[in-house]
Amino acid sequence: MPGYLIKDTTPEERKQIVEDSLGNISASCDGCMAGLAEMYDAYIRGEKEIREINMEFHARYVKGDMEKEDTGSCIMKQF
């Protein structure tokens, strides 16, 4: 099984890993997937490991920052 670490993958492989993991990243199903996929751009560019990105995402909820205004791109917040 190939690795998922930046040092073990090319940008093209990392993009495929994200696409395979998230499924439909075109956001045609619910309007929110595109924003979620953007979260992993730093991994695809080789700047942050998946683990780091996931930890930052989850830390926001653990710290109670859910009450802060989110500037994400999810259009479903409008409804």
C-alpha positions as CSV (number, residue, x, y, z in Angstrom):
1,M,0.0,0.0,0.0
2,P,1.5,3.3,-1.0
3,G,2.0,6.0,1.6
4,Y,0.0,9.1,2.1
5,L,2.7,11.4,3.4
6,I,3.9,14.3,1.3
7,K,7.4,12.8,1.1
8,D,6.0,9.6,-0.4
9,T,3.6,11.2,-3.0
10,T,3.5,13.5,-5.9
11,P,1.1,16.4,-6.2
12,E,-1.0,14.4,-8.7
13,E,-1.1,11.4,-6.3
14,R,-2.1,13.7,-3.4
15,K,-4.9,15.2,-5.5
16,Q,-6.1,11.7,-6.3
17,I,-6.0,10.7,-2.7
18,V,-8.2,13.6,-1.7
19,E,-10.6,13.0,-4.6
20,D,-10.9,9.3,-3.7
21,S,-11.4,10.0,0.0
22,L,-14.0,12.7,-0.4
23,G,-15.9,11.2,-3.3
24,N,-17.8,13.8,-5.3
25,I,-15.7,16.9,-4.9
26,S,-17.5,18.7,-7.7
27,A,-20.1,19.8,-5.1
28,S,-23.0,18.8,-7.3
29,C,-24.6,16.7,-4.6
30,D,-25.1,19.1,-1.7
31,G,-23.3,22.4,-2.3
32,C,-20.8,21.9,0.5
33,M,-18.2,19.4,-0.8
34,A,-16.2,22.0,-2.8
35,G,-15.5,23.9,0.4
36,L,-14.4,20.8,2.1
37,A,-12.2,19.8,-0.8
38,E,-10.5,23.2,-0.6
39,M,-9.5,22.5,3.0
40,Y,-7.0,19.9,1.6
41,D,-5.4,22.2,-1.0
42,A,-2.4,22.7,1.4
43,Y,-1.9,18.9,1.4
44,I,-2.0,18.7,-2.4
45,R,0.5,21.6,-2.6
46,G,2.8,19.7,-0.2
47,E,2.5,22.3,2.6
48,K,0.7,20.3,5.3
49,E,0.0,16.6,6.0
50,I,-3.5,15.4,6.0
51,R,-3.2,14.7,9.8
52,E,-2.3,18.4,10.4
53,I,-5.3,19.6,8.4
54,N,-7.7,17.3,10.1
55,M,-6.3,18.2,13.6
56,E,-6.8,22.0,12.8
57,F,-10.3,21.4,11.6
58,H,-11.3,19.4,14.7
59,A,-9.5,21.7,17.1
60,R,-11.9,24.5,16.0
61,Y,-14.8,22.5,17.4
62,V,-13.0,21.4,20.5
63,K,-12.0,25.0,21.4
64,G,-15.6,26.1,21.0
65,D,-15.0,28.3,18.0
66,M,-18.2,27.1,16.4
67,E,-20.0,30.2,17.5
68,K,-17.6,32.4,15.4
69,E,-18.8,33.4,12.0
70,D,-17.5,31.0,9.4
71,T,-16.3,32.5,6.2
72,G,-16.3,29.1,4.4
73,S,-17.8,28.7,1.0
74,C,-20.7,26.5,1.9
75,I,-23.8,27.8,0.2
76,M,-26.1,25.7,2.3
77,K,-25.7,28.2,5.2
78,Q,-28.0,30.5,3.3
79,F,-31.0,28.3,4.0
